[in-house]
């Protein structure tokens, strides 16, 4: 969730609006729970640390000067509580009875997200990390999944972005070593079985060193048996772990009730709805909760349909597919069952293969061009989440992509067209290449516009059309394009354009040094394709715009 898009809600909560406060607590509890749960690996203290974090956030909400920084501020509070908890703990260890009460967060991640294969391996490897690495991983995992930015990760740890990059690289190396231990423990190596005959099954630093030494000297355990996918590619697109059955939040802390805490902070009492909001995400995920003695909510009913695990990245997402025959029409045809009143355009909502580089595109139909005005001027540069540009009038617009997996690879959250009044078409793709067109690795480590093995890959959401360097649209009315960056780093440059410029781009072929010709999608009729992420509404969070949009009228 974008902190900037919560500005109005945060400001209202600071002014004493209990409904807004309810919404804040409800909306941000799952993120805090995932950070704390993974940092402590499900230790029995998770409940207390999550609760302390939320109460401190509510207590100090009035001190937050910039609502846009709310998420960074909240994550920093959570990390302080985690570190404070670590300092309070000396050399204490859990006894057998206490250990049975702990919900292993690695196991919870596997079960609740239905992880398999190497994704499961990554989750289980977390058990072998030291506390400091696990704390950093709790943030990096969410960064790769698109829930946090690198700037927020660095701020939460209290270091610079450059230092954070070094820390993350070291943590990733230890995570990969831990994955090797997980694979070895699953192997049939007789020497490994003899080595671990007296092991009690609990990961610790002593056994980590013993197993690492064994793996380095064992041909059987050192061979992975299959290509090892980098952890960041495995974590792309994973959802937050739902709050589990049995998770509780007490209504009192340190002798001061939640109601009193909130009254002191905002001048108003913490309503019953706020208390309910503390567990509402759990209710939504698990379909039920019960109030028990002591004023606590306990999740009691498991979800009948757990969230589906994200599909693993495939080679098709990072390389140019085999070209189809040049005679194949790239634009889908509307279903015969659809009528003019159903929708004005067909949605580009299916993956297609790249056309032959030597196939000249169809002629671009002519559309009226009375001119476009742009709130970003002749060249709107959108580098950060929440940046936007509004286009009004009648004419063509170019959206040029700049993807930077070298800065931050991972899941890409597509930009969205919102507040549409009138019509919007996707008319052509150009720039001399699709972003997944492959080439020899360059000095920066790229093998395509989507990245490379050395710098990592940018991965599109399932079902998203692969973009080209230049994407052209036709606007007849008013629409706002919003940058939704979270996870993978990318930028957009938006230029009002014209038909002649589009034609020149898509007709510039390989002889002029381009990788390929362009691609024309516009049919010249109301069956021309509309973008995938477009809506006539103006949602608070533009990244929630649904794919496969259907626009009537």
Helices and strands as residue ranges (DSSP letters): G 3-6, H 7-14, H 18-39, H 46-59, G 61-63, G 67-69, H 70-88, H 96-101, H 105-112, H 117-125, G 126-128, H 131-144, H 150-157, H 161-185, H 190-195, H 205-216, H 219-222, H 231-235, E 248-250, E 252-253, E 256-257, H 258-266, H 272-286, E 289-292, E 296-299, G 315-317, E 371-374, E 380-382, E 388-403, H 405-408, E 410-411, E 416-434, E 451-452, E 456-459, E 468-482, E 490-497, H 499-506, G 510-512, E 519-520, G 542-544
